[in-house]
Structure formats: C-alpha cells, structure tokens
Amino acid sequence: MDFREILCKISEEIDSQDLTALKFLCLDHIPLRRQELINDTLKFFEILEEKGLLEENNLFFLKELLYHICRKDLLTNFLNTNITELEDQIQTKRQVSSYRVLLFNLSEEVAKFELKSFKFILRNKIPKCKLEDNMTLIDIFIEMEKRGILGEENLDALKEVCDVIDKTLVKKIKDYELTRVERSIERGPVESQYGEEMMTEQATIGDFPGEEVQDKAYKMSSRPRGYCLIINNNNFQRAREEKPEHKELKDRKGTDVDAEALKNTFKELHFEIVTLQDRTAKQIHQDLQSFQKKNHEDKDCFVCCILSHGDKGTIYGTDGQEVAIRDLTSYFSSSNCVSLAGKPKVFFIQACQGRTTQSGLTLYTDSKQEREFLEMDTSLQSECIPDEADFLLGMATVENYISYRHIIDGTWYIQSLCKNLKEGCPRRLDILDILTNVNAEVSQKIDIKNKGKQMPQPKYTLRKKLFFPIN
C-alpha cells in the first residue's frame, strides 16, 4: 500500500473516541479553533500534513500519537513499527507534550461514576451550565484550560479534585511534576525558570473561541535560551570578480556595526551567539543545515539574523549566488528539525527586496541594481516562511523596495530592532509589539537626498505570545 492508502486504512480503524483523543494530544500544534473543523480522521490527517507534521517519509508524529492512545495494533499492522524502538525514540525526540499525555492518561483512568464527582467538585470553579452531562473528562480539561485553572505548570486545582476522587491519580501528577523539575534542573536554575514562566502565563492570550484569557505563551526559560546565528556578509569582491553583472554588489560598509549590535542584544537575552562572516550561497545553506541537525531539545527558541545584499524573496551569498529565504526557513520546519517542533523559529533579514539605485555618499542600499525592468506577478515574500506554526520572519523592508545602510552607524532596521528589543523586553512587551515599534520608528526616517523611505515588514505564524524576559 502507498502512503495515502495506509492513511485511509488507519482512518477506517479510528472511531470518534480515538479521534477526540488524537485531537486533544495535538492541541499544542493545532489550536482548538482549527480543531472544530475536524469531523473525521482524514481531515485530521490533512491538517497534520498542512502543519508539516505528517509526511510520507516522516511518520514519527503519527506513530507517537497512535502509541499514546494505545493503538499498537495500527502501528504494527499498517506502519510496520517496532514498538520497543519507537518507545526509545519517543524518549529522545517526543513531539507530543508530556503534559498532554498526562491529562489523556488521567482521562482514561477516571471511571464514569467518578466523572460525576469530578464535575460536582469543580462547580465552585466552573459554572454548572458549562459542565454538561455528556462532557467527557477531556472536555472538562479543555474547559479548565480556557478558564486558566489548568496548565502545564498550573496543576493545583486538578490535584485537589483528584485527591478527593482517587489518590493514585494525584501520585501520577506528582510524578509528572518531579520529572519535569528534573528536566528543568538540567537546563538551568529552577527558581528562575518558574518565576519567568509564571510571569509569562499571566500576560498571554489563548486560541480558544469565546474566551478572553488563556495561558498561552512560548516557554522561554532555558539557559541558554537557544542559538542566535548571525550571518554577516560584507565583502562581495568575489562576486564582482567572477561575474561582471554583479559589479553593483558593493562591499557592505557599516554591517559590522549591525552584527555587533545583534550580538550584544541577544547575548543579554541569554542566547548562545554564533557569528559567521562572509558566506557564499553554498556555505549559507551548509550553515543552516548544520543548525538544523543540532539537538535543540534543551533550548526554547532559535534565532537567525542574516545581513547581506538581497532581492525579491532572496538574499545573496558573497559569491553573488542567490539563496531563497524560503529554503533557509524550511530547514527548521517540524518535520525537518524535530527538536524545534512547537518552539519559535525567528529570522531577521537585513537585505533589500527589490530594485534600487545608489543612494548617496553615506547611505548605501542592500540590493543589486537591476539592468532591466522585470515584471513580477507573484509575491515571493509571502512564501518566505513555511505554512506551519511557530515561525517569525522580520524583513527590513516590504517586497520590491530597498533598505538603507549607513556606512558608519549601520542599518536603519537592525539598529532600531536592537534598540527596541533592549527597551521592550524589560517592560515585558511581546515580540510583535516590539516589531510594531520598529515599524513606526523606521518609517519616520528619510533619505533626504533621494527622498527615500523604508517600511519593515514582519510575517509570522506564531501561535502564542513570544517574550524574551531579561532576568
């Protein structure tokens, strides 16, 4: 059987109860609002494919889901899975959160007569009208999450109820908390981590329809928080020598000021900095592939800053070869970089995205001048990030336009970005608010000689608030 036939066969074996369980386990990947559109298993598989979580050559996420809902028969009969090997893989590269697995397992152990008691005890926290007779325990968990009384690190209310119903359930919750603390100790000080995460939770908005507040922010407490890769292209002599048509790719004076500003800023934000200088197109691909292959399990985020010449939807290597921004970001999709699945991937691109002319003695542009007018009917920049969650792409300029670089002070965009990160992060502004401030600041600048303006543009598929706490 081919890939699609296998999915069809599996879907025939999945009943409504199993589908409910699969959807619940995927809540960190597929928001509840989107899940309301899923009324059968094939639609569920379709959305997993859209998210990059299910591919013909990468069935791990599906296997993990089937394992957690105890459908080992489907794993062996249709996916030819060695269960022991899969259990080992889940230990090292799990994509379903242990928190979701805990709640699902608890729901499996609460008997129907205990469910009535569960609802009764919760009436002091949830209105009776919201605790309908036909609600399952999974439905109740979702309602608790909506109301902010249940979360990955907010299990007290759940323990209180379980303590009355079945004390063995409380032990399971405490075992989960202990395991979580042990993982946290490996990453950094527990006190610091919990303080930051509690602050983050209080200021976040959820995906649940009809609800105002929900604990939804990306975890950002590991030390270091992740890698910050800075690719700084300055010397384009090779491009000019090898191809006459690249004679307009001047050396990017002032870019080292940007690189240093980014280094200092993200170091203060607790990132591990890696700076690479003057990279060809091939080397840029190799650099990103190298970070794609790293294990990011103990990291919370990945940041990549690219400073170079550019054109529509692309940046240039120092050899004058184009690199599609889409190719670079796609290395970090969930299927291509499992250890970053569900975590924010942030790209800041300082480069032009269109045709420009030289802009005076002290202001240069980060674009190759065009020699002929080209009509472009499609928007490449709109496809610069994968069609899945957790990506943020900050572009120095909107499509078709230039971006400015001062030969002494650096670029308008990067300097404003670093300034606003340093000012906004201590005030607990989330990244989109910070980038809005960058837009406002850069848009006010003007190249007096050529009456040039610049408008940055963030594009994102973030599912949660993204904060970079200073402490």
C-alpha positions, 0 to 999 in steps of 0.5 A: 500500500502507498502512503495515502492508502495506509492513511485511509486504512488507519482512518477506517480503524479510528472511531470518534473516541480515538479521534477526540483523543488524537485531537486533544494530544495535538492541541499544542500544534493545532489550536482548538479553533482549527480543531472544530473543523475536524469531523473525521480522521482524514481531515485530521490527517490533512491538517497534520500534513498542512502543519508539516507534521505528517509526511510520507517519509516522516511518520514519527508524529503519527506513530507517537500519537497512535502509541499514546492512545494505545493503538499498537495494533495500527502501528504494527499492522499498517506502519510496520513499527517496532514498538520497543524502538519507537518507545526509545525514540519517543524518549529522545525526540517526543513531539507530543507534550508530556503534559498532554499525555498526562491529562489523556492518561488521567482521562482514561483512568477516571471511571464514569461514576467518578466523572460525576464527582469530578464535575460536582467538585469543580462547580465552585470553579466552573459554572454548572451550565458549562459542565454538561452531562455528556462532557467527557473528562477531556472536555472538562480539561479543555474547559479548565484550560480556557478558564486558566485553572489548568496548565502545564505548570498550573496543576493545583486545582486538578490535584485537589479534585483528584485527591478527593476522587482517587489518590493514585491519580494525584501520585501520577501528577506528582510524578509528572511534576518531579520529572519535569523539575528534573528536566528543568534542573538540567537546563538551568536554575529552577527558581528562575525558570518558574518565576519567568514562566509564571510571569509569562502565563499571566500576560498571554492570550489563548486560541480558544473561541469565546474566551478572553484569557488563556495561558498561552505563551512560548516557554522561554526559560532555558539557559541558554535560551537557544542559538542566535546565528548571525550571518554577516556578509560584507565583502562581495569582491568575489562576486564582482570578480567572477561575474561582471553583472554583479559589479553593483554588489558593493562591499557592505560598509557599516554591517559590522556595526549591525552584527555587533549590535545583534550580538550584544542584544541577544547575548543579554537575552541569554542566547548562545551567539554564533557569528559567521562572516562572509558566506557564499550561497553554498556555505549559507545553506551548509550553515543552516543545515548544520543548525538544523541537525543540532539537538535543540531539545534543551533550548526554547527558541532559535534565532537567525539574523542574516545581513547581506545584499538581497532581492525579491524573496532572496538574499545573496551569498558573497559569491553573488549566488542567490539563496531563497529565504524560503529554503533557509526557513524550511530547514527548521520546519517540524518535520525537518528539525524535530527538536524545534517542533512547537518552539519559535523559529525567528529570522531577521533579514537585513537585505533589500527586496527589490530594485534600487539605485545608489543612494548617496555618499553615506547611505548605501542600499542592500540590493543589486541594481537591476539592468532591466525592468522585470515584471513580477506577478507573484509575491515571493515574500509571502512564501518566505516562511513555511505554512506551519506554526511557530515561525517569525520572519522580520524583513527590513523592508516590504517586497520590491523596495530597498533598505538603507545602510549607513556606512558608519552607524549601520542599518536603519532596521537592525539598529532600531530592532536592537534598540527596541528589543533592549527597551521592550523586553524589560517592560515585558512587551511581546515580540510583535509589539516590539516589531510594531515599534520598529515599524513606526520608528523606521518609517519616520526616517528619510533619505533626504537626498533621494527622498527615500523611505523604508517600511519593515515588514514582519510575517509570522505564524506564531501561535502564542505570545513570544517574550524574551524576559531579561532576568 
